[in-house]
Amino acid sequence: MSDNYPSDYPRSRAKAIAALRTVRDEDIDFSEIPETTNFSNWTPVGEKFKKAAEHNLTVLNEKIRAG
């Protein structure tokens, strides 16, 4: 484990998970967590791939016609 952990931090995965299960929501400091990201301009990744594929097909067709 990294040196960033306290000396009493559980060294095994099972012990670490068990320790996390004892943490209550009230014990967590959320003050450093940024506000939720604005997804209003979000485009599904499938749409981006579709646009890239259409562009590649257009370029390929232009090269075939020119060749």
N, C-alpha and C positions, 0 to 999 in steps of 0.2 A: 504494500500500500504506500501511498504517497506520504510525505512528511507533513502534509496539510491537515491530517487527521489528529484529533487529540489522542493522548497516550492510552486512554481507556476505551478507545474505539474498538469494537469487535473485529477481530482479524479474520474471521471466517464469514463466508457469504450467509450461511444459515443464521449465525448469531447477529449479523448486521441487519438482516431482514426482520428477525425477531425484535431487535431493538427499535427498528423503525415502526413496527406495529404498535409500540407502546406510546408513540408520540401523538398527542392530541392536536387538533386544528388550532386550538388556542395557544399552543406552544410555538407555533411557526410564525416567524417574522416575515410578513409579506411586503414590508416597506421597500425592499430593494428590487422587487419584481416589477418590470415595466408594465404599463397599461396594455391591454389587449391590442394586438396589431389590427389595423384597419384593413379589412379584406374587400372593401367596396370595389376596387379595381382589379380584383383577382380574376384570373382566367384559368380554367381547368387545364392541367398539363396536356391532356389529350387534344385540346384545341390547338395548343402551341405546336405539338407534333404534327397535327393535320396541316397547319399552315406551312410548316417547314417542308413536309412531304409534297405539298402542292407546288411550292416554290422550286424544289429540286426537280420535280417532274417537268415543270415549265422550262427550266434551264436545259434539261436533258433533251426535250423536244426541239428547242431552238438550236442546239448543237447538232442534232441529227439532220434538221432541215438545212443547216449551213454546210454540213459536211458533204 
